[in-house]
Amino acid sequence: MKKIEAIIRPEKLREVIEALREIGVTGFTVTQAQGRGQQKNATGVYRGKTYTVNLHAKVKMEIVVSDYKVQETVQTIIRTAQTGEMGDGKIFVLPVLEMYNVRTGEFDETIDELRS
C-alpha cells in the first residue's frame, strides 16, 4: 500500500482527475498549496505598484493505492499534468503502514484488501 502525493499546476487538476477516474482511481484528497522549486519569481503590477511573486499556486493531491497500482497512477499523473515547463510539480510515493476508520476508531481491515 502506498500514498502518492502529487503537487501539480491548478489548471491541470480537472484533467488529472478525469484520467485517474479512467484507470479506476476515484478516492483522493486535494488541497490548495503554494510553493517553489526551480521555477523563477514572477513580477506584476497592481494599482501602479510592482510586486514579486516568489510562491506559486499549486494543488496537492493525496492518493492511497495498492502497490500494484502505483506505477500506473504515477504515470497517469505525469502524462496528464506535464506541460514541459518549469513548475509542473513533483510526485512523492510513501509507504502506508496502517489505516483507521474515523467513524468507528477501529483498525481498517480494508488495507489488507488493497495490498493484494
Backbone as XML, in Angstrom:
<?xml version="1.0"?>
<chain id="A" units="angstrom">
  <residue number="1" name="MET">
    <atom name="N" x="0.842" y="-1.164" z="0.000"/>
    <atom name="CA" x="0.000" y="0.000" z="0.000"/>
    <atom name="C" x="0.891" y="1.232" z="0.000"/>
  </residue>
  <residue number="2" name="LYS">
    <atom name="N" x="0.572" y="2.194" z="-0.868"/>
    <atom name="CA" x="1.381" y="3.406" z="-0.972"/>
    <atom name="C" x="0.485" y="4.647" z="-0.999"/>
  </residue>
  <residue number="3" name="LYS">
    <atom name="N" x="1.069" y="5.735" z="-0.494"/>
    <atom name="CA" x="0.421" y="7.035" z="-0.581"/>
    <atom name="C" x="1.185" y="7.835" z="-1.622"/>
  </residue>
  <residue number="4" name="ILE">
    <atom name="N" x="0.473" y="8.360" z="-2.594"/>
    <atom name="CA" x="1.068" y="9.187" z="-3.640"/>
    <atom name="C" x="0.673" y="10.630" z="-3.355"/>
  </residue>
  <residue number="5" name="GLU">
    <atom name="N" x="1.680" y="11.490" z="-3.222"/>
    <atom name="CA" x="1.450" y="12.916" z="-3.060"/>
    <atom name="C" x="1.926" y="13.585" z="-4.338"/>
  </residue>
  <residue number="6" name="ALA">
    <atom name="N" x="1.021" y="14.209" z="-5.047"/>
    <atom name="CA" x="1.351" y="14.870" z="-6.306"/>
    <atom name="C" x="1.077" y="16.361" z="-6.171"/>
  </residue>
  <residue number="7" name="ILE">
    <atom name="N" x="2.085" y="17.163" z="-6.423"/>
    <atom name="CA" x="1.942" y="18.613" z="-6.411"/>
    <atom name="C" x="1.971" y="19.053" z="-7.866"/>
  </residue>
  <residue number="8" name="ILE">
    <atom name="N" x="0.858" y="19.616" z="-8.325"/>
    <atom name="CA" x="0.698" y="19.933" z="-9.747"/>
    <atom name="C" x="0.147" y="21.347" z="-9.931"/>
  </residue>
  <residue number="9" name="ARG">
    <atom name="N" x="0.123" y="21.782" z="-11.173"/>
    <atom name="CA" x="-0.472" y="23.076" z="-11.518"/>
    <atom name="C" x="-1.993" y="23.003" z="-11.334"/>
  </residue>
  <residue number="10" name="PRO">
    <atom name="N" x="-2.596" y="24.049" z="-10.767"/>
    <atom name="CA" x="-4.046" y="24.026" z="-10.548"/>
    <atom name="C" x="-4.859" y="23.850" z="-11.839"/>
  </residue>
  <residue number="11" name="GLU">
    <atom name="N" x="-4.369" y="24.396" z="-12.929"/>
    <atom name="CA" x="-5.118" y="24.313" z="-14.189"/>
    <atom name="C" x="-5.118" y="22.901" z="-14.781"/>
  </residue>
  <residue number="12" name="LYS">
    <atom name="N" x="-4.291" y="22.013" z="-14.254"/>
    <atom name="CA" x="-4.247" y="20.633" z="-14.734"/>
    <atom name="C" x="-5.086" y="19.683" z="-13.877"/>
  </residue>
  <residue number="13" name="LEU">
    <atom name="N" x="-5.633" y="20.168" z="-12.775"/>
    <atom name="CA" x="-6.334" y="19.301" z="-11.827"/>
    <atom name="C" x="-7.496" y="18.540" z="-12.461"/>
  </residue>
  <residue number="14" name="ARG">
    <atom name="N" x="-8.371" y="19.231" z="-13.148"/>
    <atom name="CA" x="-9.553" y="18.570" z="-13.734"/>
    <atom name="C" x="-9.146" y="17.465" z="-14.705"/>
  </residue>
  <residue number="15" name="GLU">
    <atom name="N" x="-8.142" y="17.729" z="-15.508"/>
    <atom name="CA" x="-7.659" y="16.744" z="-16.477"/>
    <atom name="C" x="-7.070" y="15.520" z="-15.768"/>
  </residue>
  <residue number="16" name="VAL">
    <atom name="N" x="-6.321" y="15.753" z="-14.700"/>
    <atom name="CA" x="-5.735" y="14.650" z="-13.931"/>
    <atom name="C" x="-6.835" y="13.818" z="-13.279"/>
  </residue>
  <residue number="17" name="ILE">
    <atom name="N" x="-7.835" y="14.471" z="-12.693"/>
    <atom name="CA" x="-8.946" y="13.744" z="-12.064"/>
    <atom name="C" x="-9.645" y="12.847" z="-13.075"/>
  </residue>
  <residue number="18" name="GLU">
    <atom name="N" x="-9.909" y="13.350" z="-14.253"/>
    <atom name="CA" x="-10.572" y="12.549" z="-15.294"/>
    <atom name="C" x="-9.724" y="11.353" z="-15.702"/>
  </residue>
  <residue number="19" name="ALA">
    <atom name="N" x="-8.423" y="11.566" z="-15.851"/>
    <atom name="CA" x="-7.526" y="10.474" z="-16.243"/>
    <atom name="C" x="-7.438" y="9.419" z="-15.143"/>
  </residue>
  <residue number="20" name="LEU">
    <atom name="N" x="-7.403" y="9.850" z="-13.885"/>
    <atom name="CA" x="-7.381" y="8.893" z="-12.775"/>
    <atom name="C" x="-8.677" y="8.090" z="-12.734"/>
  </residue>
  <residue number="21" name="ARG">
    <atom name="N" x="-9.783" y="8.743" z="-12.970"/>
    <atom name="CA" x="-11.075" y="8.050" z="-12.985"/>
    <atom name="C" x="-11.079" y="6.957" z="-14.061"/>
  </residue>
  <residue number="22" name="GLU">
    <atom name="N" x="-10.456" y="7.240" z="-15.205"/>
    <atom name="CA" x="-10.412" y="6.268" z="-16.304"/>
    <atom name="C" x="-9.630" y="5.005" z="-15.933"/>
  </residue>
  <residue number="23" name="ILE">
    <atom name="N" x="-8.663" y="5.122" z="-15.021"/>
    <atom name="CA" x="-7.893" y="3.929" z="-14.612"/>
    <atom name="C" x="-8.430" y="3.336" z="-13.314"/>
  </residue>
  <residue number="24" name="GLY">
    <atom name="N" x="-9.554" y="3.846" z="-12.836"/>
    <atom name="CA" x="-10.200" y="3.272" z="-11.660"/>
    <atom name="C" x="-9.768" y="3.843" z="-10.324"/>
  </residue>
  <residue number="25" name="VAL">
    <atom name="N" x="-9.049" y="4.947" z="-10.329"/>
    <atom name="CA" x="-8.649" y="5.609" z="-9.076"/>
    <atom name="C" x="-9.655" y="6.723" z="-8.818"/>
  </residue>
  <residue number="26" name="THR">
    <atom name="N" x="-10.499" y="6.540" z="-7.822"/>
    <atom name="CA" x="-11.566" y="7.509" z="-7.578"/>
    <atom name="C" x="-11.466" y="8.214" z="-6.235"/>
  </residue>
  <residue number="27" name="GLY">
    <atom name="N" x="-10.659" y="7.699" z="-5.315"/>
    <atom name="CA" x="-10.549" y="8.303" z="-3.998"/>
    <atom name="C" x="-9.268" y="9.092" z="-3.842"/>
  </residue>
  <residue number="28" name="PHE">
    <atom name="N" x="-9.379" y="10.346" z="-3.451"/>
    <atom name="CA" x="-8.210" y="11.188" z="-3.245"/>
    <atom name="C" x="-8.619" y="12.433" z="-2.478"/>
  </residue>
  <residue number="29" name="THR">
    <atom name="N" x="-7.624" y="13.143" z="-1.978"/>
    <atom name="CA" x="-7.831" y="14.424" z="-1.307"/>
    <atom name="C" x="-7.055" y="15.478" z="-2.078"/>
  </residue>
  <residue number="30" name="VAL">
    <atom name="N" x="-7.654" y="16.655" z="-2.222"/>
    <atom name="CA" x="-6.997" y="17.758" z="-2.920"/>
    <atom name="C" x="-6.972" y="18.972" z="-1.995"/>
  </residue>
  <residue number="31" name="THR">
    <atom name="N" x="-5.806" y="19.587" z="-1.863"/>
    <atom name="CA" x="-5.683" y="20.819" z="-1.087"/>
    <atom name="C" x="-4.934" y="21.858" z="-1.910"/>
  </residue>
  <residue number="32" name="GLN">
    <atom name="N" x="-5.259" y="23.116" z="-1.664"/>
    <atom name="CA" x="-4.530" y="24.192" z="-2.319"/>
    <atom name="C" x="-3.200" y="24.369" z="-1.612"/>
  </residue>
  <residue number="33" name="ALA">
    <atom name="N" x="-2.173" y="24.667" z="-2.389"/>
    <atom name="CA" x="-0.835" y="24.819" z="-1.822"/>
    <atom name="C" x="-0.106" y="25.942" z="-2.542"/>
  </residue>
  <residue number="34" name="GLN">
    <atom name="N" x="0.940" y="26.417" z="-1.905"/>
    <atom name="CA" x="1.846" y="27.369" z="-2.529"/>
    <atom name="C" x="3.256" y="26.857" z="-2.324"/>
  </residue>
  <residue number="35" name="GLY">
    <atom name="N" x="4.097" y="27.085" z="-3.302"/>
    <atom name="CA" x="5.461" y="26.614" z="-3.145"/>
    <atom name="C" x="6.342" y="27.093" z="-4.267"/>
  </residue>
  <residue number="36" name="ARG">
    <atom name="N" x="7.566" y="26.639" z="-4.184"/>
    <atom name="CA" x="8.502" y="26.967" z="-5.251"/>
    <atom name="C" x="9.603" y="25.931" z="-5.285"/>
  </residue>
  <residue number="37" name="GLY">
    <atom name="N" x="10.125" y="25.754" z="-6.453"/>
    <atom name="CA" x="11.275" y="24.899" z="-6.665"/>
    <atom name="C" x="12.247" y="25.691" z="-7.512"/>
  </residue>
  <residue number="38" name="GLN">
    <atom name="N" x="12.461" y="25.242" z="-8.728"/>
    <atom name="CA" x="13.365" y="25.956" z="-9.625"/>
    <atom name="C" x="12.633" y="27.004" z="-10.449"/>
  </residue>
  <residue number="39" name="GLN">
    <atom name="N" x="11.305" y="27.025" z="-10.346"/>
    <atom name="CA" x="10.508" y="27.999" z="-11.089"/>
    <atom name="C" x="10.888" y="29.412" z="-10.641"/>
  </residue>
  <residue number="40" name="LYS">
    <atom name="N" x="11.054" y="30.305" z="-11.586"/>
    <atom name="CA" x="11.514" y="31.658" z="-11.281"/>
    <atom name="C" x="10.397" y="32.511" z="-10.690"/>
  </residue>
  <residue number="41" name="ASN">
    <atom name="N" x="10.813" y="33.586" z="-10.014"/>
    <atom name="CA" x="9.856" y="34.555" z="-9.496"/>
    <atom name="C" x="9.126" y="35.218" z="-10.655"/>
  </residue>
  <residue number="42" name="ALA">
    <atom name="N" x="7.914" y="35.627" z="-10.398"/>
    <atom name="CA" x="7.140" y="36.382" z="-11.379"/>
    <atom name="C" x="6.917" y="37.771" z="-10.811"/>
  </residue>
  <residue number="43" name="THR">
    <atom name="N" x="6.864" y="38.762" z="-11.675"/>
    <atom name="CA" x="6.567" y="40.112" z="-11.216"/>
    <atom name="C" x="5.289" y="40.577" z="-11.875"/>
  </residue>
  <residue number="44" name="GLY">
    <atom name="N" x="4.612" y="41.469" z="-11.205"/>
    <atom name="CA" x="3.375" y="42.020" z="-11.731"/>
    <atom name="C" x="3.191" y="43.430" z="-11.220"/>
  </residue>
  <residue number="45" name="VAL">
    <atom name="N" x="2.149" y="44.081" z="-11.727"/>
    <atom name="CA" x="1.821" y="45.430" z="-11.294"/>
    <atom name="C" x="0.384" y="45.430" z="-10.826"/>
  </residue>
  <residue number="46" name="TYR">
    <atom name="N" x="0.159" y="45.957" z="-9.620"/>
    <atom name="CA" x="-1.185" y="46.061" z="-9.065"/>
    <atom name="C" x="-1.363" y="47.477" z="-8.544"/>
  </residue>
  <residue number="47" name="ARG">
    <atom name="N" x="-2.322" y="48.178" z="-9.094"/>
    <atom name="CA" x="-2.596" y="49.564" z="-8.717"/>
    <atom name="C" x="-1.336" y="50.430" z="-8.769"/>
  </residue>
  <residue number="48" name="GLY">
    <atom name="N" x="-0.576" y="50.219" z="-9.814"/>
    <atom name="CA" x="0.605" y="51.030" z="-10.033"/>
    <atom name="C" x="1.842" y="50.608" z="-9.255"/>
  </residue>
  <residue number="49" name="LYS">
    <atom name="N" x="1.718" y="49.599" z="-8.423"/>
    <atom name="CA" x="2.857" y="49.128" z="-7.634"/>
    <atom name="C" x="3.348" y="47.798" z="-8.194"/>
  </residue>
  <residue number="50" name="THR">
    <atom name="N" x="4.658" y="47.660" z="-8.306"/>
    <atom name="CA" x="5.252" y="46.404" z="-8.767"/>
    <atom name="C" x="5.396" y="45.461" z="-7.579"/>
  </residue>
  <residue number="51" name="TYR">
    <atom name="N" x="5.071" y="44.202" z="-7.798"/>
    <atom name="CA" x="5.222" y="43.203" z="-6.750"/>
    <atom name="C" x="5.872" y="41.959" z="-7.333"/>
  </residue>
  <residue number="52" name="THR">
    <atom name="N" x="6.468" y="41.162" z="-6.449"/>
    <atom name="CA" x="7.130" y="39.919" z="-6.848"/>
    <atom name="C" x="6.390" y="38.747" z="-6.226"/>
  </residue>
  <residue number="53" name="VAL">
    <atom name="N" x="6.125" y="37.730" z="-7.041"/>
    <atom name="CA" x="5.505" y="36.500" z="-6.561"/>
    <atom name="C" x="6.608" y="35.458" z="-6.484"/>
  </residue>
  <residue number="54" name="ASN">
    <atom name="N" x="6.968" y="35.056" z="-5.249"/>
    <atom name="CA" x="8.012" y="34.041" z="-5.126"/>
    <atom name="C" x="7.456" y="32.693" z="-4.674"/>
  </residue>
  <residue number="55" name="LEU">
    <atom name="N" x="6.158" y="32.631" z="-4.373"/>
    <atom name="CA" x="5.465" y="31.363" z="-4.127"/>
    <atom name="C" x="4.386" y="31.224" z="-5.190"/>
  </residue>
  <residue number="56" name="HIS">
    <atom name="N" x="4.329" y="30.064" z="-5.801"/>
    <atom name="CA" x="3.411" y="29.845" z="-6.911"/>
    <atom name="C" x="2.248" y="28.956" z="-6.469"/>
  </residue>
  <residue number="57" name="ALA">
    <atom name="N" x="1.064" y="29.237" z="-6.989"/>
    <atom name="CA" x="-0.126" y="28.449" z="-6.655"/>
    <atom name="C" x="0.006" y="27.043" z="-7.225"/>
  </residue>
  <residue number="58" name="LYS">
    <atom name="N" x="-0.275" y="26.057" z="-6.392"/>
    <atom name="CA" x="-0.251" y="24.637" z="-6.778"/>
    <atom name="C" x="-1.423" y="23.948" z="-6.103"/>
  </residue>
  <residue number="59" name="VAL">
    <atom name="N" x="-1.684" y="22.719" z="-6.491"/>
    <atom name="CA" x="-2.610" y="21.866" z="-5.751"/>
    <atom name="C" x="-1.862" y="20.597" z="-5.378"/>
  </residue>
  <residue number="60" name="LYS">
    <atom name="N" x="-2.221" y="20.060" z="-4.224"/>
    <atom name="CA" x="-1.597" y="18.824" z="-3.753"/>
    <atom name="C" x="-2.672" y="17.746" z="-3.713"/>
  </residue>
  <residue number="61" name="MET">
    <atom name="N" x="-2.422" y="16.672" z="-4.434"/>
    <atom name="CA" x="-3.321" y="15.516" z="-4.435"/>
    <atom name="C" x="-2.695" y="14.431" z="-3.572"/>
  </residue>
  <residue number="62" name="GLU">
    <atom name="N" x="-3.507" y="13.819" z="-2.712"/>
    <atom name="CA" x="-3.055" y="12.694" z="-1.897"/>
    <atom name="C" x="-3.934" y="11.501" z="-2.248"/>
  </residue>
  <residue number="63" name="ILE">
    <atom name="N" x="-3.285" y="10.423" z="-2.657"/>
    <atom name="CA" x="-3.982" y="9.243" z="-3.155"/>
    <atom name="C" x="-3.361" y="8.013" z="-2.511"/>
  </residue>
  <residue number="64" name="VAL">
    <atom name="N" x="-4.182" y="7.118" z="-1.969"/>
    <atom name="CA" x="-3.674" y="5.853" z="-1.423"/>
    <atom name="C" x="-4.121" y="4.740" z="-2.359"/>
  </residue>
  <residue number="65" name="VAL">
    <atom name="N" x="-3.133" y="3.961" z="-2.839"/>
    <atom name="CA" x="-3.427" y="2.880" z="-3.782"/>
    <atom name="C" x="-2.654" y="1.624" z="-3.398"/>
  </residue>
  <residue number="66" name="SER">
    <atom name="N" x="-3.087" y="0.505" z="-3.926"/>
    <atom name="CA" x="-2.365" y="-0.759" z="-3.753"/>
    <atom name="C" x="-1.022" y="-0.681" z="-4.462"/>
  </residue>
  <residue number="67" name="ASP">
    <atom name="N" x="-0.071" y="-1.484" z="-3.994"/>
    <atom name="CA" x="1.269" y="-1.471" z="-4.585"/>
    <atom name="C" x="1.234" y="-1.699" z="-6.098"/>
  </residue>
  <residue number="68" name="TYR">
    <atom name="N" x="0.389" y="-2.610" z="-6.542"/>
    <atom name="CA" x="0.356" y="-2.922" z="-7.977"/>
    <atom name="C" x="-0.186" y="-1.763" z="-8.822"/>
  </residue>
  <residue number="69" name="LYS">
    <atom name="N" x="-0.848" y="-0.784" z="-8.204"/>
    <atom name="CA" x="-1.471" y="0.327" z="-8.921"/>
    <atom name="C" x="-0.599" y="1.592" z="-8.917"/>
  </residue>
  <residue number="70" name="VAL">
    <atom name="N" x="0.528" y="1.560" z="-8.200"/>
    <atom name="CA" x="1.343" y="2.766" z="-8.026"/>
    <atom name="C" x="1.886" y="3.283" z="-9.357"/>
  </residue>
  <residue number="71" name="GLN">
    <atom name="N" x="2.568" y="2.445" z="-10.120"/>
    <atom name="CA" x="3.206" y="2.924" z="-11.355"/>
    <atom name="C" x="2.192" y="3.445" z="-12.363"/>
  </residue>
  <residue number="72" name="GLU">
    <atom name="N" x="1.072" y="2.758" z="-12.498"/>
    <atom name="CA" x="0.038" y="3.227" z="-13.430"/>
    <atom name="C" x="-0.502" y="4.583" z="-12.989"/>
  </residue>
  <residue number="73" name="THR">
    <atom name="N" x="-0.700" y="4.754" z="-11.698"/>
    <atom name="CA" x="-1.218" y="6.019" z="-11.174"/>
    <atom name="C" x="-0.210" y="7.142" z="-11.377"/>
  </residue>
  <residue number="74" name="VAL">
    <atom name="N" x="1.043" y="6.895" z="-11.044"/>
    <atom name="CA" x="2.094" y="7.905" z="-11.210"/>
    <atom name="C" x="2.237" y="8.290" z="-12.684"/>
  </residue>
  <residue number="75" name="GLN">
    <atom name="N" x="2.280" y="7.309" z="-13.560"/>
    <atom name="CA" x="2.435" y="7.598" z="-14.996"/>
    <atom name="C" x="1.235" y="8.369" z="-15.544"/>
  </residue>
  <residue number="76" name="THR">
    <atom name="N" x="0.052" y="8.081" z="-15.045"/>
    <atom name="CA" x="-1.150" y="8.800" z="-15.475"/>
    <atom name="C" x="-1.069" y="10.261" z="-15.049"/>
  </residue>
  <residue number="77" name="ILE">
    <atom name="N" x="-0.632" y="10.506" z="-13.821"/>
    <atom name="CA" x="-0.490" y="11.888" z="-13.349"/>
    <atom name="C" x="0.552" y="12.626" z="-14.187"/>
  </residue>
  <residue number="78" name="ILE">
    <atom name="N" x="1.693" y="12.000" z="-14.413"/>
    <atom name="CA" x="2.746" y="12.640" z="-15.209"/>
    <atom name="C" x="2.231" y="12.968" z="-16.603"/>
  </residue>
  <residue number="79" name="ARG">
    <atom name="N" x="1.612" y="11.990" z="-17.251"/>
    <atom name="CA" x="1.126" y="12.178" z="-18.631"/>
    <atom name="C" x="0.132" y="13.328" z="-18.734"/>
  </residue>
  <residue number="80" name="THR">
    <atom name="N" x="-0.744" y="13.472" z="-17.745"/>
    <atom name="CA" x="-1.803" y="14.481" z="-17.855"/>
    <atom name="C" x="-1.430" y="15.828" z="-17.249"/>
  </residue>
  <residue number="81" name="ALA">
    <atom name="N" x="-0.481" y="15.863" z="-16.307"/>
    <atom name="CA" x="-0.128" y="17.127" z="-15.654"/>
    <atom name="C" x="1.072" y="17.816" z="-16.304"/>
  </residue>
  <residue number="82" name="GLN">
    <atom name="N" x="1.790" y="17.094" z="-17.123"/>
    <atom name="CA" x="3.039" y="17.604" z="-17.684"/>
    <atom name="C" x="2.795" y="18.628" z="-18.785"/>
  </residue>
  <residue number="83" name="THR">
    <atom name="N" x="3.476" y="19.789" z="-18.666"/>
    <atom name="CA" x="3.453" y="20.789" z="-19.735"/>
    <atom name="C" x="4.819" y="20.914" z="-20.393"/>
  </residue>
  <residue number="84" name="GLY">
    <atom name="N" x="5.858" y="20.417" z="-19.717"/>
    <atom name="CA" x="7.212" y="20.545" z="-20.226"/>
    <atom name="C" x="7.908" y="21.809" z="-19.754"/>
  </residue>
  <residue number="85" name="GLU">
    <atom name="N" x="7.221" y="22.614" z="-18.970"/>
    <atom name="CA" x="7.781" y="23.855" z="-18.447"/>
    <atom name="C" x="8.162" y="23.686" z="-16.984"/>
  </residue>
  <residue number="86" name="MET">
    <atom name="N" x="9.072" y="24.528" z="-16.499"/>
    <atom name="CA" x="9.392" y="24.535" z="-15.070"/>
    <atom name="C" x="8.115" y="24.821" z="-14.281"/>
  </residue>
  <residue number="87" name="GLY">
    <atom name="N" x="7.992" y="24.165" z="-13.142"/>
    <atom name="CA" x="6.816" y="24.394" z="-12.307"/>
    <atom name="C" x="5.722" y="23.373" z="-12.501"/>
  </residue>
  <residue number="88" name="ASP">
    <atom name="N" x="5.996" y="22.310" z="-13.262"/>
    <atom name="CA" x="4.985" y="21.264" z="-13.451"/>
    <atom name="C" x="4.687" y="20.513" z="-12.159"/>
  </residue>
  <residue number="89" name="GLY">
    <atom name="N" x="5.643" y="20.438" z="-11.225"/>
    <atom name="CA" x="5.374" y="19.824" z="-9.930"/>
    <atom name="C" x="6.274" y="18.656" z="-9.602"/>
  </residue>
  <residue number="90" name="LYS">
    <atom name="N" x="5.879" y="17.938" z="-8.565"/>
    <atom name="CA" x="6.616" y="16.768" z="-8.074"/>
    <atom name="C" x="5.628" y="15.706" z="-7.639"/>
  </residue>
  <residue number="91" name="ILE">
    <atom name="N" x="6.105" y="14.457" z="-7.618"/>
    <atom name="CA" x="5.314" y="13.330" z="-7.114"/>
    <atom name="C" x="6.172" y="12.584" z="-6.104"/>
  </residue>
  <residue number="92" name="PHE">
    <atom name="N" x="5.586" y="12.315" z="-4.937"/>
    <atom name="CA" x="6.258" y="11.563" z="-3.882"/>
    <atom name="C" x="5.456" y="10.296" z="-3.617"/>
  </residue>
  <residue number="93" name="VAL">
    <atom name="N" x="6.143" y="9.182" z="-3.416"/>
    <atom name="CA" x="5.485" y="7.908" z="-3.106"/>
    <atom name="C" x="5.991" y="7.453" z="-1.740"/>
  </residue>
  <residue number="94" name="LEU">
    <atom name="N" x="5.038" y="7.220" z="-0.816"/>
    <atom name="CA" x="5.367" y="6.869" z="0.564"/>
    <atom name="C" x="4.647" y="5.595" z="0.966"/>
  </residue>
  <residue number="95" name="PRO">
    <atom name="N" x="5.241" y="4.796" z="1.865"/>
    <atom name="CA" x="4.548" y="3.591" z="2.342"/>
    <atom name="C" x="3.417" y="3.951" z="3.307"/>
  </residue>
  <residue number="96" name="VAL">
    <atom name="N" x="2.363" y="3.142" z="3.284"/>
    <atom name="CA" x="1.258" y="3.278" z="4.239"/>
    <atom name="C" x="1.262" y="2.016" z="5.094"/>
  </residue>
  <residue number="97" name="LEU">
    <atom name="N" x="1.435" y="2.179" z="6.390"/>
    <atom name="CA" x="1.561" y="1.035" z="7.282"/>
    <atom name="C" x="0.250" y="0.636" z="7.936"/>
  </residue>
  <residue number="98" name="GLU">
    <atom name="N" x="-0.555" y="1.616" z="8.295"/>
    <atom name="CA" x="-1.830" y="1.338" z="8.964"/>
    <atom name="C" x="-2.878" y="2.331" z="8.497"/>
  </residue>
  <residue number="99" name="MET">
    <atom name="N" x="-4.136" y="1.919" z="8.663"/>
    <atom name="CA" x="-5.254" y="2.770" z="8.292"/>
    <atom name="C" x="-6.358" y="2.548" z="9.317"/>
  </residue>
  <residue number="100" name="TYR">
    <atom name="N" x="-6.999" y="3.634" z="9.755"/>
    <atom name="CA" x="-8.062" y="3.542" z="10.756"/>
    <atom name="C" x="-9.315" y="4.224" z="10.251"/>
  </residue>
  <residue number="101" name="ASN">
    <atom name="N" x="-10.455" y="3.713" z="10.669"/>
    <atom name="CA" x="-11.747" y="4.296" z="10.338"/>
    <atom name="C" x="-12.057" y="5.376" z="11.376"/>
  </residue>
  <residue number="102" name="VAL">
    <atom name="N" x="-12.258" y="6.597" z="10.944"/>
    <atom name="CA" x="-12.510" y="7.694" z="11.873"/>
    <atom name="C" x="-13.841" y="7.506" z="12.596"/>
  </residue>
  <residue number="103" name="ARG">
    <atom name="N" x="-14.866" y="7.051" z="11.886"/>
    <atom name="CA" x="-16.194" y="6.898" z="12.481"/>
    <atom name="C" x="-16.186" y="5.911" z="13.636"/>
  </residue>
  <residue number="104" name="THR">
    <atom name="N" x="-15.511" y="4.777" z="13.448"/>
    <atom name="CA" x="-15.533" y="3.739" z="14.486"/>
    <atom name="C" x="-14.286" y="3.750" z="15.371"/>
  </residue>
  <residue number="105" name="GLY">
    <atom name="N" x="-13.221" y="4.349" z="14.897"/>
    <atom name="CA" x="-11.965" y="4.352" z="15.632"/>
    <atom name="C" x="-11.214" y="3.039" z="15.533"/>
  </residue>
  <residue number="106" name="GLU">
    <atom name="N" x="-11.713" y="2.126" z="14.733"/>
    <atom name="CA" x="-11.101" y="0.805" z="14.621"/>
    <atom name="C" x="-10.098" y="0.748" z="13.470"/>
  </residue>
  <residue number="107" name="PHE">
    <atom name="N" x="-9.184" y="-0.209" z="13.584"/>
    <atom name="CA" x="-8.249" y="-0.502" z="12.507"/>
    <atom name="C" x="-9.058" y="-0.859" z="11.271"/>
  </residue>
  <residue number="108" name="ASP">
    <atom name="N" x="-8.730" y="-0.269" z="10.146"/>
    <atom name="CA" x="-9.480" y="-0.515" z="8.909"/>
    <atom name="C" x="-8.859" y="-1.697" z="8.178"/>
  </residue>
  <residue number="109" name="GLU">
    <atom name="N" x="-9.548" y="-2.823" z="8.193"/>
    <atom name="CA" x="-9.015" y="-4.050" z="7.604"/>
    <atom name="C" x="-9.016" y="-4.036" z="6.090"/>
  </residue>
  <residue number="110" name="THR">
    <atom name="N" x="-9.664" y="-3.048" z="5.471"/>
    <atom name="CA" x="-9.641" y="-2.995" z="4.010"/>
    <atom name="C" x="-8.246" y="-2.709" z="3.489"/>
  </residue>
  <residue number="111" name="ILE">
    <atom name="N" x="-7.323" y="-2.268" z="4.350"/>
    <atom name="CA" x="-5.955" y="-2.068" z="3.912"/>
    <atom name="C" x="-5.362" y="-3.383" z="3.415"/>
  </residue>
  <residue number="112" name="ASP">
    <atom name="N" x="-5.737" y="-4.496" z="4.025"/>
    <atom name="CA" x="-5.240" y="-5.790" z="3.579"/>
    <atom name="C" x="-5.795" y="-6.149" z="2.198"/>
  </residue>
  <residue number="113" name="GLU">
    <atom name="N" x="-7.029" y="-5.753" z="1.912"/>
    <atom name="CA" x="-7.615" y="-5.994" z="0.600"/>
    <atom name="C" x="-6.874" y="-5.162" z="-0.456"/>
  </residue>
  <residue number="114" name="LEU">
    <atom name="N" x="-6.500" y="-3.935" z="-0.105"/>
    <atom name="CA" x="-5.821" y="-3.075" z="-1.046"/>
    <atom name="C" x="-4.393" y="-3.525" z="-1.320"/>
  </residue>
  <residue number="115" name="ARG">
    <atom name="N" x="-3.791" y="-4.255" z="-0.381"/>
    <atom name="CA" x="-2.414" y="-4.737" z="-0.566"/>
    <atom name="C" x="-2.336" y="-5.875" z="-1.570"/>
  </residue>
  <residue number="116" name="SER">
    <atom name="N" x="-3.406" y="-6.620" z="-1.722"/>
    <atom name="CA" x="-3.346" y="-7.793" z="-2.613"/>
    <atom name="C" x="-3.501" y="-7.444" z="-4.066"/>
  </residue>
</chain>
